[in-house]
Amino acid sequence: MPRLIDPPPGPTLDLEEVAARLDESGVDLADEASLARCADLLAGLSRNRDFLADRVIAELKASYRDQLETNRYSAQVFLLHRSPRGYFLRANMWPAERDAAYTTSGPAAFAYGLPHDHNFHFLTTGYWGPGYISDYYDYDPEAVDGCLGEPMNLKFVERSQLSQGKLMHYRAHRDIHSQLPPESLSVSLNIMDEGEHIPWRDQYIVDLEAGTIARRPTLTPGEMLLRCAVHLTGNGKDIAEQFAKTHPVPRVRANAIAALAAVEEGAARAAVLERGRGDGDARVRDDCARWLAL
């Protein structure tokens, strides 16, 4: 499960100071020294009981302009600071079952009941309210290829709540949780890794009943554009052929093969997928075998 960190004592900090100090030192949540600095700063920010309300009111008065321009996430997320140094600060809103946001949008909009890991490290703390509830599981990423339906040898750890002041470090490709709504509206604060490598890493959606990988939802805009290009122009097919053979990311190679297969029929389609079954990565081979069976 995520690593529980004792909130370090210290002064209350404002958002501007926290952002400036993080920008100065940088964020690497896989590094113990950086993690300790980030934990100290996030704990100080969480002790500030006024900053978030002040920031929300200011955004509302400005017609939410900054959030619309810089927030790449859902309406659940309130972006506090995005840094050019590969991290961002955010507040996450967690509605209860009786809240209008939940009843209107349903649990899936907030990832409730969707067991998953993360393809990045992040640090989180409960800021307001009782906090969301999670069933936590652990797995060994080195023992998993990443194929759909692959057993993950999950180990259930516990069910616990992200209560106010609780500080946790979620580890990339290690910690799995299935979230449940809090008893009442809650807010968490996060420091999130946002390095250029992250979009190329797969995230897993987990089938808890079977203990297997159910989906890999990560997809970059370039992969979608590749599929469009193959349909729209002959040059797109050439690019897809190159990606299918040489791209360093297995998922991109698989999606390039899928794009090429999508514009073929019968034996030609089968030939494209058969070539994919010779790829050096188990995920690509498995994807092509499943597509070939359809």
C-alpha positions in Angstrom: 0.0 0.0 0.0 1.1 3.6 -0.2 3.8 4.6 2.2 2.5 6.3 5.3 4.5 9.3 6.3 4.4 11.0 9.7 3.6 14.7 9.0 6.7 16.6 10.0 6.1 19.4 12.5 6.7 22.9 11.2 5.0 26.2 10.4 2.0 26.9 8.4 3.0 27.7 4.8 1.2 29.6 2.0 0.8 28.3 -1.5 3.2 30.8 -3.1 6.0 29.9 -0.7 5.5 26.2 -1.2 5.4 26.5 -5.0 8.6 28.7 -5.0 10.5 26.3 -2.8 9.5 23.3 -4.8 10.4 25.1 -8.0 13.8 25.9 -6.5 14.6 22.4 -5.3 12.7 20.4 -7.9 10.6 17.3 -7.3 11.7 13.7 -7.5 9.4 11.5 -5.4 11.6 8.5 -6.1 14.4 10.2 -4.2 14.3 10.1 -0.4 15.8 13.6 0.1 13.4 15.1 -2.3 10.5 13.2 -0.9 11.3 14.5 2.6 11.4 18.1 1.4 8.1 17.6 -0.4 6.4 16.0 2.6 7.6 18.9 4.8 6.2 21.5 2.4 2.9 19.7 1.7 2.3 19.3 5.5 2.9 23.0 6.0 0.5 23.8 3.2 -2.2 21.5 4.7 -1.9 23.3 8.0 -3.0 26.5 6.1 -6.8 26.4 6.6 -7.5 29.5 4.5 -5.5 29.3 1.3 -7.7 27.0 -0.7 -10.9 28.8 0.0 -9.2 32.1 -0.9 -7.9 30.6 -4.1 -11.2 29.1 -5.1 -13.1 32.4 -4.5 -10.4 34.3 -6.5 -10.8 31.8 -9.4 -14.6 32.1 -9.4 -14.4 35.9 -9.5 -12.1 35.6 -12.5 -14.6 33.3 -14.2 -12.4 30.3 -13.7 -10.2 31.5 -16.5 -6.8 30.1 -15.2 -8.3 26.7 -14.6 -9.8 26.5 -18.0 -6.5 27.3 -19.6 -4.1 25.1 -17.5 -6.1 22.3 -16.0 -5.8 19.1 -18.1 -7.8 17.1 -15.7 -11.5 16.7 -14.9 -13.7 19.1 -13.0 -12.8 17.1 -9.8 -9.3 18.7 -10.0 -8.5 22.2 -8.9 -5.0 23.1 -10.2 -2.9 25.1 -7.7 0.5 25.3 -9.5 2.0 23.8 -12.6 5.8 24.0 -12.8 8.1 23.8 -15.8 10.3 21.5 -13.6 8.0 18.5 -14.1 5.5 18.5 -11.3 2.3 20.1 -10.3 0.2 20.9 -7.2 -3.5 20.2 -7.1 -6.5 19.9 -4.9 -8.9 17.0 -5.5 -12.6 17.1 -4.6 -14.2 13.9 -3.4 -18.0 14.0 -3.3 -20.1 11.8 -1.1 -22.8 9.6 -2.5 -25.5 12.1 -1.5 -23.8 15.1 -3.2 -25.2 16.4 -6.4 -21.9 15.9 -8.3 -22.1 12.2 -7.5 -25.7 11.6 -8.2 -25.5 13.5 -11.5 -22.2 12.1 -12.9 -22.1 8.7 -11.2 -19.2 7.0 -9.4 -17.1 6.4 -12.6 -16.5 10.2 -13.0 -14.5 10.1 -9.8 -12.8 6.7 -10.2 -14.8 5.2 -7.4 -14.9 1.4 -7.5 -12.2 1.4 -10.3 -9.1 -0.5 -8.9 -5.9 0.9 -10.4 -2.3 1.7 -10.0 -0.5 4.8 -11.2 2.3 5.3 -13.7 3.8 8.2 -11.6 4.7 8.9 -8.0 2.6 11.3 -6.0 2.3 12.6 -2.5 -1.1 13.2 -1.0 -2.6 14.5 2.2 -6.2 14.8 3.5 -7.0 18.5 3.7 -10.7 18.8 4.5 -13.5 16.4 5.4 -13.3 12.8 6.5 -11.5 11.7 3.3 -12.1 9.0 0.7 -11.8 5.4 1.6 -9.5 2.9 -0.2 -9.0 -0.8 -0.3 -5.2 -1.1 -0.8 -3.3 -3.8 -2.6 0.3 -4.4 -3.4 2.0 -6.1 -6.3 5.5 -6.7 -7.7 5.8 -4.8 -11.1 9.0 -6.8 -11.9 6.9 -10.0 -12.0 4.3 -8.6 -14.5 4.7 -8.2 -18.2 1.6 -6.1 -18.6 -0.5 -8.3 -20.8 -4.3 -8.1 -20.5 -5.7 -10.9 -18.3 -2.3 -11.5 -16.7 -2.3 -12.5 -13.0 -0.8 -9.9 -10.7 -0.4 -11.9 -7.5 -2.2 -9.1 -5.6 -1.7 -8.8 -1.8 -4.6 -7.1 0.0 -3.1 -4.8 2.7 -6.0 -2.9 4.4 -9.0 -0.6 4.0 -8.3 2.9 5.3 -9.3 6.5 5.0 -7.4 9.6 3.9 -8.3 11.6 7.0 -7.3 15.2 7.6 -3.6 15.5 8.0 -2.8 12.0 6.9 0.2 12.0 4.5 0.9 9.2 2.0 3.3 8.5 -0.8 1.8 6.5 -3.7 4.5 4.6 -5.5 4.4 4.3 -9.3 3.7 0.7 -10.5 3.4 -0.7 -7.0 0.4 0.5 -5.1 -3.1 -0.3 -6.2 -6.3 1.1 -4.6 -10.0 0.9 -5.1 -11.6 4.1 -3.9 -14.9 4.5 -2.2 -16.7 7.8 -1.6 -16.3 9.6 1.8 -19.2 10.1 4.2 -19.2 13.8 3.2 -17.5 16.0 0.7 -13.7 15.9 1.2 -10.6 17.5 -0.3 -7.1 16.1 -0.7 -3.9 18.0 -1.7 -1.4 16.4 -4.1 2.2 16.9 -5.3 2.3 15.0 -8.6 5.2 13.9 -10.8 4.8 15.1 -14.4 8.0 14.1 -16.2 8.1 13.7 -19.9 8.5 9.9 -19.5 5.2 9.4 -17.7 2.8 9.3 -20.7 4.9 6.4 -22.1 4.4 4.3 -19.1 1.3 2.0 -18.9 -1.2 2.3 -16.1 -3.3 -0.7 -15.1 -7.0 -1.1 -14.4 -7.4 -4.2 -12.3 -10.0 -7.0 -12.1 -9.9 -7.6 -8.4 -12.1 -10.7 -8.6 -9.8 -12.4 -11.0 -6.6 -10.7 -9.7 -5.6 -9.8 -13.3 -4.9 -6.8 -15.5 -8.2 -5.7 -17.0 -7.1 -2.6 -19.1 -4.2 -0.3 -19.9 -5.9 3.1 -20.3 -2.9 5.2 -21.1 -2.9 6.7 -24.6 -1.0 9.7 -25.9 -2.5 12.2 -28.4 0.2 11.1 -30.9 -1.1 7.6 -30.8 -4.5 8.8 -31.7 -3.1 11.0 -34.5 -1.2 8.1 -35.9 -4.5 6.1 -36.4 -6.0 9.2 -38.1 -3.0 9.6 -40.3 -3.1 6.0 -41.6 -6.7 6.5 -42.7 -6.3 10.0 -44.1 -3.0 9.8 -46.1 -0.7 7.3 -47.7 2.3 8.9 -45.9 0.6 8.1 -42.7 1.0 4.4 -43.5 4.7 4.8 -44.0 5.1 6.5 -40.6 3.0 3.8 -38.9 5.2 1.1 -40.5 8.3 2.9 -39.0 6.7 3.2 -35.6 5.6 -0.4 -35.6 9.2 -1.6 -36.2 11.3 0.9 -34.3 9.5 2.9 -31.7 11.1 2.3 -28.2 7.7 2.2 -26.4 5.9 -1.2 -26.8 2.4 0.4 -26.5 3.1 2.7 -29.4 4.4 -0.1 -31.5 1.2 -2.1 -30.8 -1.0 0.9 -31.6 0.9 1.5 -34.9 0.3 -2.2 -35.8 -3.4 -1.7 -34.9 -3.6 1.3 -37.1 -2.1 -0.5 -40.0 -4.4 -3.5 -39.5 -7.4 -1.3 -39.4 -7.1 -0.2 -43.0 -6.6 -3.8 -44.2 -9.0 -6.7 -44.6 -8.8 -10.5 -44.6 -5.4 -12.0 -45.3 -3.7 -8.6 -45.5 -5.0 -7.7 -42.0 -3.9 -11.0 -40.7 -0.4 -10.6 -42.2 0.0 -7.3 -40.4 -1.0 -8.8 -37.0 1.2 -11.9 -37.6 4.2 -9.6 -38.0 3.3 -8.0 -34.7 3.3 -11.4 -33.0 7.0 -11.5 -33.7 7.7 -8.3 -31.6 10.2 -8.5 -28.8 7.8 -7.4 -26.1 5.2 -9.7 -24.5 2.5 -7.0 -24.5 2.7 -6.3 -28.2 2.7 -10.0 -29.0 -0.3 -10.6 -26.7 -2.3 -7.6 -28.2 -1.7 -8.8 -31.8 -2.8 -12.3 -30.9 -6.0 -11.1 -29.3 -6.7 -8.8 -32.3 -6.0 -11.6 -34.7 -8.6 -13.8 -32.9 -11.4 -11.2 -33.3 
